[in-house]
């Protein structure tokens, strides 16, 4: 999961600071999410999935298909 949220951010040329602002958290907290030093709360997973337009299963590594099942 941690690599996925990092890769999603980098693929969109965003900084940790930008994502932290989106989530209303500090950059240090977001960095700990990406490094796996802090568990990502479900509310943050939902925000990230919505922001990146991917499924939570994709972020969690349960599937390699990023597209949400209800997106056509």
C-alpha positions in Angstrom: 0.0 0.0 0.0 2.7 2.5 0.9 4.5 2.1 -2.4 1.2 2.5 -4.2 0.4 5.9 -2.6 3.9 7.0 -3.3 3.7 5.9 -6.9 0.3 7.5 -7.5 1.7 10.8 -6.2 4.9 10.7 -8.2 3.1 9.7 -11.4 1.1 12.9 -11.1 4.2 15.0 -10.3 2.9 16.0 -6.9 4.9 16.7 -3.8 4.2 15.2 -0.3 3.5 18.7 0.8 0.7 19.1 -1.8 -1.0 15.8 -0.9 -0.6 16.7 2.8 -2.4 20.0 2.2 -5.2 18.1 0.4 -5.6 15.8 3.4 -5.2 18.6 6.0 -2.3 16.9 7.6 1.4 17.8 8.0 3.9 16.7 5.4 5.7 14.7 8.1 2.6 12.7 8.8 2.1 12.0 5.1 5.7 11.0 4.8 5.2 8.5 7.6 2.2 7.0 5.6 4.4 6.6 2.5 7.3 5.1 4.5 5.0 2.6 6.3 5.8 4.1 9.7 2.2 5.1 10.3 -1.0 3.3 9.4 -3.2 5.2 6.9 -6.6 5.8 8.4 -9.6 4.7 6.4 -10.8 8.3 6.0 -7.5 9.1 4.3 -7.7 6.1 2.1 -11.1 7.2 0.9 -9.8 10.7 0.2 -6.8 9.4 -1.7 -8.9 6.9 -3.8 -11.3 9.7 -4.7 -8.5 12.2 -5.5 -6.6 9.7 -7.7 -9.8 8.1 -9.1 -8.7 4.6 -8.2 -10.2 1.9 -6.0 -9.3 1.5 -2.4 -8.5 -2.2 -3.3 -5.9 -0.8 -5.8 -4.3 1.4 -3.1 -4.2 -1.6 -0.7 -2.6 -3.8 -3.3 -5.5 -6.2 -3.5 -5.8 -5.7 -7.2 -3.6 -4.4 -10.0 -6.5 -2.8 -11.7 -6.7 0.8 -10.8 -10.1 1.6 -12.3 -13.0 1.5 -9.9 -15.6 -1.2 -10.7 -18.4 1.3 -10.9 -16.5 3.6 -13.3 -17.4 2.9 -16.9 
